[in-house]
Amino acid sequence: MSISALIMTWNEEINLPACLASLSWCDDIVVLDSFSTDRTVEIAREAGARVVKRRYDTEDRQRMFGLTKIKFKHDWVYTPDADEVTPDDLRDEMLKIAADPTRPEAMFKARYKNMFMGKWIRHSSLYPTWITRMVRPDRVRFERQVHSVGVADGPTGLLKSHFIHYSFNKGIEAWYDKHNRYSSVEANLAAARAEQKIDGGELFSGRSDVRRRGLKRLSYHLPFRPTLRFVYMYILRGGFLDGWPGYVYCRLISGYEFMILLKTAERQRRERGLQI
């Protein structure tokens, strides 16, 4: 048994060719496009992918539309982003799982190697980060408007192999544009998150994904979040070992946190009728 693939796109003509080339083994690729204005759709069709168009609203709604409204050829669906490349070892591992009808899992998570300036920034990117990437569409749902997370109706498996993430292929300007949008959503959610209780069990969990969720929850209760984020990533997690790319990446992420902080304060002042 093989695997279908679902790729969400918007103006991904730079990234999509490499992503599709690494999926040459897949006989059912769907590109869910948000009305791109570049050659994304043309590239997808030239590679033999089916193209479905839907206006983008939030990441979770877009992904759930793809998984529930599109008919796939196979029971398992692989969901890479357009700026990801799928190595052979990950392909083989997923195909082996799909070929076994007795597997109880509803979804699988995978780790990634985040590339920046031609280097895997292993320490700066807080490796390992686990992302939902292989799902049974009828047994999973996605939550969160940005950086959506999968929730499974059944066991969750962990893939041994990695995918490769080229999040800066479109340039620093595109990275800032994307994170400017993300920070607006994060600021809208900040008030609710600040009210969430800290779970000590999450902070000391043996699972990196659970521990990461606990740390993120804790961060909303701490002052000087952008500075603390930099110290945590660059010093405590060893980002300095990644050299100059690691330093730049940690600065970018702490700047992203500062954008969230500023936009949250802006919203609070608006709610109190104060000038910005």
C-alpha positions as CSV (number, residue, x, y, z in Angstrom):
1,M,0.0,0.0,0.0
2,S,1.2,3.5,-0.8
3,I,0.6,6.9,0.8
4,S,-1.1,10.1,-0.5
5,A,0.4,13.5,0.1
6,L,-1.2,16.9,0.9
7,I,0.8,20.1,0.4
8,M,-0.6,23.5,1.4
9,T,0.8,26.3,-0.7
10,W,0.7,30.0,-1.3
11,N,3.3,31.5,-3.7
12,E,5.8,28.6,-3.3
13,E,7.4,28.5,-6.7
14,I,10.8,28.6,-5.1
15,N,10.3,25.7,-2.7
16,L,7.7,23.5,-4.4
17,P,10.0,21.8,-7.1
18,A,12.3,20.3,-4.5
19,C,9.4,19.2,-2.3
20,L,7.7,17.5,-5.2
21,A,10.9,15.9,-6.5
22,S,11.4,14.3,-3.1
23,L,7.9,12.8,-3.5
24,S,8.4,11.2,-6.9
25,W,7.5,7.9,-5.3
26,C,4.0,9.1,-4.4
27,D,1.2,8.4,-6.9
28,D,-1.4,10.7,-5.3
29,I,-0.2,14.2,-4.5
30,V,-2.7,17.0,-3.8
31,V,-1.6,20.7,-3.7
32,L,-4.1,22.7,-1.7
33,D,-3.4,26.2,-3.0
34,S,-4.5,29.6,-1.6
35,F,-4.8,31.3,-4.9
36,S,-1.1,31.8,-5.6
37,T,0.0,34.6,-7.9
38,D,3.3,33.0,-9.0
39,R,3.9,29.7,-10.8
40,T,3.0,27.5,-7.9
41,V,-0.1,25.9,-9.6
42,E,1.7,25.5,-12.9
43,I,4.6,23.7,-11.2
44,A,2.3,21.4,-9.3
45,R,0.3,20.4,-12.4
46,E,3.5,19.9,-14.4
47,A,4.6,17.4,-11.7
48,G,1.3,15.5,-12.0
49,A,-0.2,16.8,-8.8
50,R,-3.9,17.5,-8.4
51,V,-4.6,21.1,-7.5
52,V,-7.5,22.2,-5.3
53,K,-8.0,25.9,-4.5
54,R,-9.3,27.4,-1.3
55,R,-9.0,30.9,0.2
56,Y,-6.7,30.7,3.3
57,D,-8.2,31.8,6.6
58,T,-6.3,29.9,9.3
59,E,-3.8,27.0,9.2
60,D,-6.0,24.5,11.1
61,R,-9.1,25.2,9.0
62,Q,-7.1,25.0,5.8
63,R,-5.5,21.7,6.8
64,M,-8.8,20.2,8.0
65,F,-10.5,21.2,4.7
66,G,-7.8,19.3,2.9
67,L,-8.1,16.2,5.0
68,T,-11.9,16.1,5.2
69,K,-13.1,17.6,1.8
70,I,-10.6,16.0,-0.5
71,K,-10.8,12.4,-1.6
72,F,-7.5,10.6,-1.3
73,K,-6.4,7.4,-3.0
74,H,-4.8,5.9,0.1
75,D,-5.7,5.5,3.8
76,W,-2.6,7.3,5.0
77,V,-1.8,10.9,4.1
78,Y,1.6,12.6,4.4
79,T,1.4,16.3,5.0
80,P,4.7,18.1,4.3
81,D,5.0,21.9,3.9
82,A,6.2,23.2,0.6
83,D,9.6,24.1,2.1
84,E,10.3,20.5,3.2
85,V,12.2,17.7,1.5
86,T,11.5,14.1,2.2
87,P,14.7,11.9,2.4
88,D,14.7,8.3,1.3
89,D,14.9,6.8,4.8
90,L,11.8,8.7,5.8
91,R,10.0,7.5,2.7
92,D,10.9,3.9,3.3
93,E,9.8,4.1,6.9
94,M,6.4,5.5,6.1
95,L,5.8,3.1,3.3
96,K,6.6,0.2,5.6
97,I,4.0,1.5,8.1
98,A,1.4,2.0,5.4
99,A,1.9,-1.6,4.2
100,D,1.0,-3.0,7.6
101,P,-2.8,-3.0,8.1
102,T,-2.5,-4.0,11.7
103,R,-0.9,-0.8,12.8
104,P,-3.1,0.9,15.5
105,E,-1.8,4.4,15.2
106,A,-4.0,7.3,14.0
107,M,-1.0,9.6,13.2
108,F,2.7,9.8,13.3
109,K,5.0,12.7,14.3
110,A,8.5,13.3,12.8
111,R,11.5,15.4,13.7
112,Y,13.1,17.8,11.3
113,K,16.5,19.3,10.6
114,N,16.1,23.0,10.2
115,M,18.5,24.5,7.7
116,F,19.8,28.1,7.8
117,M,22.8,29.5,5.9
118,G,23.6,26.1,4.5
119,K,23.8,24.5,8.0
120,W,21.6,22.3,10.2
121,I,21.1,24.6,13.2
122,R,20.6,21.6,15.6
123,H,20.9,23.4,18.9
124,S,19.4,26.8,18.0
125,S,16.2,25.2,16.6
126,L,15.5,23.4,19.9
127,Y,15.9,19.9,18.3
128,P,14.1,17.7,18.6
129,T,10.8,19.3,17.7
130,W,8.1,16.8,16.8
131,I,5.6,17.7,14.1
132,T,2.5,15.8,12.9
133,R,3.3,14.6,9.4
134,M,1.5,11.3,8.6
135,V,-2.2,10.9,9.4
136,R,-5.3,8.8,8.9
137,P,-7.7,11.7,7.8
138,D,-10.7,10.1,9.5
139,R,-9.0,9.8,12.8
140,V,-7.2,13.1,13.4
141,R,-8.0,16.8,13.8
142,F,-5.8,19.9,13.8
143,E,-6.0,22.7,16.3
144,R,-4.4,26.2,16.6
145,Q,-4.6,28.9,14.0
146,V,-0.8,29.0,13.5
147,H,1.7,26.2,14.1
148,S,-1.3,23.8,14.2
149,V,-1.0,20.6,16.1
150,G,-2.6,17.2,15.4
151,V,-5.0,15.5,17.9
152,A,-5.4,11.8,17.3
153,D,-8.4,9.5,17.8
154,G,-6.0,6.7,18.8
155,P,-2.3,6.1,19.4
156,T,0.3,8.5,18.1
157,G,3.6,7.1,16.7
158,L,7.0,8.7,16.4
159,L,9.0,8.2,13.1
160,K,12.7,7.5,13.5
161,S,13.7,9.4,10.3
162,H,13.8,13.1,9.8
163,F,12.5,15.5,7.1
164,I,14.6,18.5,6.0
165,H,13.2,22.0,6.6
166,Y,14.3,24.9,4.5
167,S,12.3,27.7,6.2
168,F,14.5,30.5,4.8
169,N,14.6,29.5,1.1
170,K,12.4,32.5,0.2
171,G,14.7,35.0,2.0
172,I,14.7,36.9,5.2
173,E,12.0,39.4,4.0
174,A,9.6,36.5,3.4
175,W,10.4,35.0,6.8
176,Y,9.6,38.4,8.4
177,D,6.3,38.7,6.5
178,K,5.2,35.3,7.6
179,H,6.1,35.8,11.2
180,N,4.5,39.3,11.2
181,R,1.2,37.5,10.4
182,Y,1.9,34.7,12.9
183,S,2.7,37.2,15.7
184,S,-0.7,38.9,15.2
185,V,-2.5,35.6,15.7
186,E,-0.3,34.8,18.7
187,A,-1.0,38.2,20.3
188,N,-4.8,37.6,19.9
189,L,-4.4,34.3,21.8
190,A,-2.0,35.7,24.5
191,A,-4.6,36.7,27.0
192,A,-6.2,33.3,27.1
193,R,-2.8,31.7,27.4
194,A,-1.8,33.9,30.3
195,E,-4.7,32.5,32.2
196,Q,-3.7,28.9,31.7
197,K,-2.3,27.1,34.7
198,I,1.3,25.9,34.7
199,D,1.6,22.1,34.7
200,G,4.7,21.0,36.5
201,G,4.3,17.5,35.0
202,E,4.7,19.0,31.5
203,L,7.9,20.9,32.5
204,F,9.7,17.7,33.6
205,S,8.2,15.3,31.1
206,G,10.5,12.8,29.4
207,R,8.8,13.6,26.1
208,S,10.3,16.6,24.3
209,D,7.0,17.7,22.7
210,V,5.2,17.7,26.1
211,R,8.1,19.5,27.8
212,R,8.1,22.1,25.0
213,R,4.4,22.7,25.5
214,G,4.9,23.2,29.2
215,L,7.8,25.7,28.7
216,K,5.7,27.7,26.2
217,R,2.9,27.8,28.7
218,L,5.3,29.0,31.4
219,S,6.8,31.7,29.2
220,Y,3.5,33.6,29.1
221,H,3.8,34.1,32.9
222,L,7.4,35.5,32.8
223,P,8.7,39.0,32.3
224,F,11.3,39.9,29.6
225,R,10.1,37.0,27.4
226,P,12.1,38.0,24.3
227,T,15.4,38.2,26.3
228,L,14.7,35.0,28.2
229,R,13.9,33.3,24.9
230,F,17.3,34.3,23.5
231,V,19.2,33.2,26.6
232,Y,17.4,29.9,26.7
233,M,18.0,29.1,23.0
234,Y,21.5,30.5,22.6
235,I,23.1,29.7,26.0
236,L,21.1,27.1,27.8
237,R,20.3,25.0,24.7
238,G,23.7,25.5,23.2
239,G,22.8,27.7,20.2
240,F,26.3,29.1,20.3
241,L,27.5,25.8,19.1
242,D,25.8,26.5,15.7
243,G,28.2,29.4,15.1
244,W,27.1,32.5,13.3
245,P,23.9,31.0,11.8
246,G,22.9,29.9,15.3
247,Y,23.4,33.4,16.7
248,V,21.4,35.0,13.9
249,Y,18.6,32.5,14.2
250,C,18.3,33.0,18.0
251,R,18.1,36.8,17.4
252,L,15.4,36.3,14.8
253,I,13.3,34.2,17.2
254,S,13.7,36.5,20.1
255,G,12.6,39.4,17.8
256,Y,9.5,37.3,16.9
257,E,8.7,37.1,20.6
258,F,9.2,40.9,20.9
259,M,6.7,41.4,18.1
260,I,4.1,39.2,20.0
261,L,4.8,41.2,23.2
262,L,4.3,44.6,21.5
263,K,1.1,43.5,19.7
264,T,-0.3,42.1,22.9
265,A,0.4,45.4,24.7
266,E,-1.2,47.3,21.8
267,R,-4.4,45.3,22.0
268,Q,-4.6,45.7,25.7
269,R,-4.3,49.5,25.4
270,R,-7.0,49.5,22.7
271,E,-9.3,47.6,25.0
272,R,-8.8,50.2,27.7
273,G,-9.4,53.0,25.3
274,L,-5.8,54.3,25.5
275,Q,-3.8,55.8,22.7
276,I,-1.3,53.5,21.0
